[in-house]
Amino acid sequence: MDNKYTHTFQNIIPIVFATDDNYFPYMAVSIQSVMENADPEQTFKIYVLCQNLSENYRQLLQKQIEAYRNFSIEYVDVSKHFENLSIRNLRYTVNSLFRLIIPYIFTTYKHVTWLDVDTICLTNIADFYHNTDEGSMLKCVKDIGVLAVIRSHAKKVGLSNYQKYFSAGVLVFNTELFRNNVKFEDMMLLEGQRDLPFADQEILNIVCENKVQYASMDWNVMCGKCEAYKNPKIIHYVWDKPWKSFFKTKRGKYFWNYAKKTPFYDIVVQQSKKKNLKDVVTLMKFLVVTFFAKLLRKNIESDN
């Protein structure tokens, strides 16, 4: 497997994202939060796994990153690794599988951090990157949201203990250990053969079961009502995407606070307004259809 996208300086902390143009502005907000809270004495490199991206977006992000001298960025075209691949679950795109290629192309990094684009980092990400268990393929956080519903599904997807289920949104890969235990091709076959509602996340849960290190819940806070939300280190907007509402909710304020510091702020605002308008139109259509359906039913009942 081609390992062109590697770096020989092991004092660099690598952080990997994946995106397309649709999610690029939100990734830029996540990156802003990472940069602002990073230790300026540490060196970081951001890698973006992608296929085709807007050159204008790339230039905007480059200007954003240049304000932080301890950060750099590189784009990694992973198209050839996912050619002619379509995933079974229509809720996801092939982009959601990109993180699975990390251990096989970043071979000179011992550990690699992965962040979903819908995350906001409120502390130094290096603290999550360090202090990893060398006997674990992944460092991760349990997914308490899915734990509530996955019990009956666990055996179906091949998990022996549903209580160990973790989120794939915030990870540290032990690249060598992962490569030595799992073949990339086997993960692709697994996706094609099984009904996996959460796609790449369930693949990682299956192949890494009993070989992961669990970090505290505050490193991947997915719920505003959980205990970890009192002092979050990373907020993960799994369901309540802030850009789908221009109104600042309690959790959404973190996203908007960082968004306004990026060159993508106006883009995010416009997209947010469009989504709000679309949601309002959809709601109005639903209410109108529901109203006339009830009216029609009453007329039928009165005729009878």
C-alpha positions in Angstrom: 0.0 0.0 0.0 1.3 3.4 -1.0 2.6 5.3 2.0 3.5 8.5 0.2 1.7 10.7 2.8 4.1 10.3 5.7 6.5 12.4 7.7 9.9 11.5 9.1 9.9 13.9 12.0 8.3 12.1 14.9 8.1 15.2 17.1 5.2 16.3 14.8 1.7 15.5 16.1 -0.4 14.4 13.1 -4.2 15.2 13.1 -6.3 13.7 10.3 -9.7 14.9 9.0 -11.7 13.8 5.9 -14.1 16.0 4.0 -15.7 17.0 0.7 -16.7 20.5 -0.3 -20.0 20.2 1.5 -18.4 19.8 4.9 -15.2 21.7 4.3 -16.3 25.0 6.1 -17.3 23.0 9.2 -14.0 21.2 9.2 -12.3 24.6 9.1 -14.2 25.6 12.2 -13.0 22.4 14.0 -9.4 23.1 12.9 -9.7 26.6 14.3 -10.7 25.3 17.7 -7.8 22.8 17.6 -5.3 25.5 16.7 -6.5 28.0 19.3 -6.2 25.5 22.1 -3.0 23.8 21.1 0.3 24.4 22.9 2.3 26.8 20.8 5.5 25.1 21.7 4.3 21.8 20.0 4.3 21.2 16.3 1.2 19.8 14.5 0.4 18.8 11.0 -3.1 18.5 9.7 -3.9 16.0 6.9 -7.1 16.1 5.0 -8.3 12.9 3.4 -10.2 13.8 0.3 -11.1 13.1 -3.4 -11.8 16.5 -5.1 -11.9 19.8 -3.2 -12.4 23.4 -4.1 -9.2 25.3 -4.8 -10.8 28.4 -3.3 -11.6 26.5 -0.1 -8.0 25.3 0.1 -6.6 28.8 -0.2 -9.0 30.1 2.4 -7.9 27.4 4.9 -4.3 28.0 4.1 -4.6 31.6 5.1 -6.4 30.6 8.2 -3.7 28.2 9.2 -0.8 30.6 8.4 -1.7 32.6 11.5 -0.4 29.6 13.6 3.2 29.0 12.9 3.2 25.6 14.6 0.6 24.2 12.2 0.8 23.1 8.6 -1.6 21.2 6.3 -1.4 18.6 3.5 -4.2 17.1 1.4 -4.2 13.4 0.7 -6.1 12.1 -2.3 -7.4 8.6 -1.3 -9.5 8.0 -4.4 -7.6 5.0 -5.6 -8.1 3.2 -2.3 -11.9 3.4 -2.6 -12.5 3.1 -6.4 -15.8 1.5 -7.5 -16.8 1.2 -3.8 -20.4 1.9 -2.8 -21.5 1.4 0.8 -24.7 -0.4 1.8 -26.0 2.2 4.2 -27.4 5.1 2.2 -27.1 7.4 5.3 -23.4 7.6 4.7 -21.0 8.3 1.8 -17.7 6.6 0.9 -16.0 9.6 2.7 -17.1 8.1 6.0 -14.8 5.1 5.3 -11.7 7.2 4.7 -10.5 7.0 8.3 -10.0 3.2 7.8 -7.0 3.9 5.5 -5.1 5.8 8.1 -2.9 3.0 9.4 -1.8 1.9 5.9 -0.7 5.2 4.5 0.7 7.0 7.6 3.3 4.3 8.2 6.1 6.5 9.7 3.9 7.9 12.4 3.6 5.6 15.4 0.3 7.2 16.4 -2.2 9.3 14.4 -5.1 11.3 15.7 -8.4 11.3 13.9 -11.2 14.0 14.4 -14.6 14.1 12.8 -15.4 17.4 11.1 -18.3 18.0 13.5 -16.1 18.4 16.6 -14.9 21.4 18.6 -11.8 21.0 20.6 -11.6 23.0 23.9 -8.2 21.9 25.1 -4.8 20.9 23.8 -5.4 17.9 21.5 -1.9 16.7 22.2 -3.1 15.6 25.6 -5.3 13.1 23.9 -2.6 12.1 21.5 -0.1 11.3 24.2 -0.4 8.8 27.0 -1.6 6.0 24.8 -1.5 2.3 25.7 1.0 0.6 23.4 -1.0 -2.7 23.5 -4.1 -1.1 22.1 -5.0 -0.6 18.4 -7.1 2.5 19.1 -7.6 5.1 21.8 -11.3 6.0 21.9 -14.3 7.0 23.9 -17.5 4.9 24.6 -20.5 5.9 22.7 -23.2 6.2 25.3 -25.8 7.3 22.8 -25.5 4.1 20.8 -25.1 1.9 23.9 -28.7 2.7 24.7 -30.0 1.1 21.6 -27.4 -1.3 20.3 -27.8 -4.2 22.8 -30.1 -6.2 20.6 -28.0 -5.3 17.6 -24.6 -6.2 19.0 -24.7 -9.9 18.2 -26.0 -9.3 14.7 -23.0 -7.2 13.8 -20.6 -9.6 15.6 -19.8 -7.8 18.9 -19.5 -10.0 21.9 -20.1 -7.2 24.4 -22.2 -4.2 23.5 -21.0 -2.3 26.6 -17.6 -1.8 25.0 -19.0 -0.1 21.9 -17.1 3.1 21.1 -17.5 6.2 18.9 -15.2 6.6 15.9 -15.4 10.4 16.0 -12.3 11.0 18.1 -9.5 8.4 17.9 -5.8 7.8 18.1 -4.6 5.0 15.9 -1.6 2.8 16.8 -0.7 2.5 13.2 1.8 -0.4 13.4 -0.3 -2.5 15.7 -3.4 -1.9 13.6 -1.7 -2.9 10.4 -0.3 -6.1 12.0 -3.7 -7.2 13.1 -6.1 -6.1 10.4 -6.0 -6.0 6.6 -7.6 -3.1 4.9 -9.2 -5.4 2.3 -10.8 -7.4 5.1 -12.5 -4.3 6.4 -13.9 -3.4 2.9 -15.2 -7.0 2.6 -16.8 -6.6 6.1 -18.6 -3.5 5.0 -20.0 -5.2 1.9 -21.1 -8.4 3.7 -22.8 -7.2 6.8 -25.6 -4.8 7.6 -23.8 -2.1 9.5 -26.0 0.9 10.4 -23.1 3.0 11.5 -20.7 1.9 8.7 -17.0 2.6 9.5 -17.7 3.0 13.2 -19.0 -0.6 13.5 -16.2 -1.9 11.3 -13.7 -0.5 13.8 -15.7 -1.8 16.8 -15.6 -5.3 15.2 -12.0 -5.5 14.2 -10.6 -3.7 17.3 -12.9 -5.4 19.9 -11.0 -6.0 23.2 -7.9 -4.2 21.8 -8.8 -0.5 22.6 -7.9 2.0 25.2 -10.9 4.0 26.6 -10.4 7.6 27.4 -12.6 9.6 29.7 -16.0 10.7 28.3 -15.0 14.4 28.3 -12.9 13.7 25.2 -15.9 13.0 23.1 -19.0 14.7 24.5 -21.9 13.8 22.3 -24.8 14.8 24.6 -25.6 18.1 26.3 -27.2 16.2 29.2 -24.4 13.9 30.2 -22.1 14.4 33.2 -19.0 15.0 30.9 -20.7 18.1 29.4 -20.0 20.0 32.6 -16.3 20.3 31.6 -15.9 19.1 28.0 -12.6 18.7 26.3 -14.1 17.9 22.8 -17.7 18.5 21.8 -19.0 16.2 19.1 -22.1 17.4 17.3 -23.4 13.9 16.4 -27.1 14.9 16.1 -27.5 18.6 16.8 -25.5 20.2 14.0 -25.0 23.9 14.9 -24.9 24.9 11.2 -28.4 23.6 10.8 -29.6 26.4 13.0 -28.3 29.9 13.1 -29.6 30.3 16.7 -26.9 29.8 19.3 -28.0 26.9 21.6 -26.0 26.1 24.7 -23.8 23.6 22.9 -23.9 25.4 19.5 -22.3 28.5 20.9 -18.9 26.8 20.9 -19.2 26.2 17.2 -20.3 29.7 16.3 -17.6 31.3 18.6 -14.9 29.6 16.5 -16.7 29.9 13.2 -16.6 33.7 13.4 -12.8 33.6 13.6 -12.5 31.7 10.3 -12.7 33.0 6.7 -15.6 30.6 6.2 -17.9 32.4 8.6 -20.1 34.1 6.0 -20.3 30.8 4.0 -21.4 28.9 7.1 -24.0 31.6 7.9 -25.5 31.5 4.4 -25.6 27.7 4.4 -27.2 27.8 7.8 -29.9 30.2 6.7 -30.6 28.0 3.6 -31.0 25.0 5.9 -33.3 26.9 8.2 -35.4 28.0 5.3 -35.5 24.5 3.9 -36.5 23.1 7.3 -39.3 25.7 7.6 -40.6 24.9 4.2 -40.6 21.2 4.9 -42.4 21.8 8.2 -45.0 24.0 6.5 -45.6 21.3 3.9 -46.0 18.7 6.6 -48.5 20.9 8.6 -50.5 21.7 5.4 -50.7 18.1 4.4 -51.6 17.0 7.9 -54.3 19.7 8.1 -56.0 18.6 4.9 -55.6 15.0 5.7 -57.5 15.5 9.0 -60.1 17.7 7.2 -60.6 15.0 4.5 -61.0 12.3 7.2 -63.6 14.4 9.0 -65.5 14.9 5.8 -65.5 11.1 5.1 -66.6 10.4 8.6 -69.5 12.9 8.4 -70.6 11.5 5.0 -70.8 8.0 6.6 
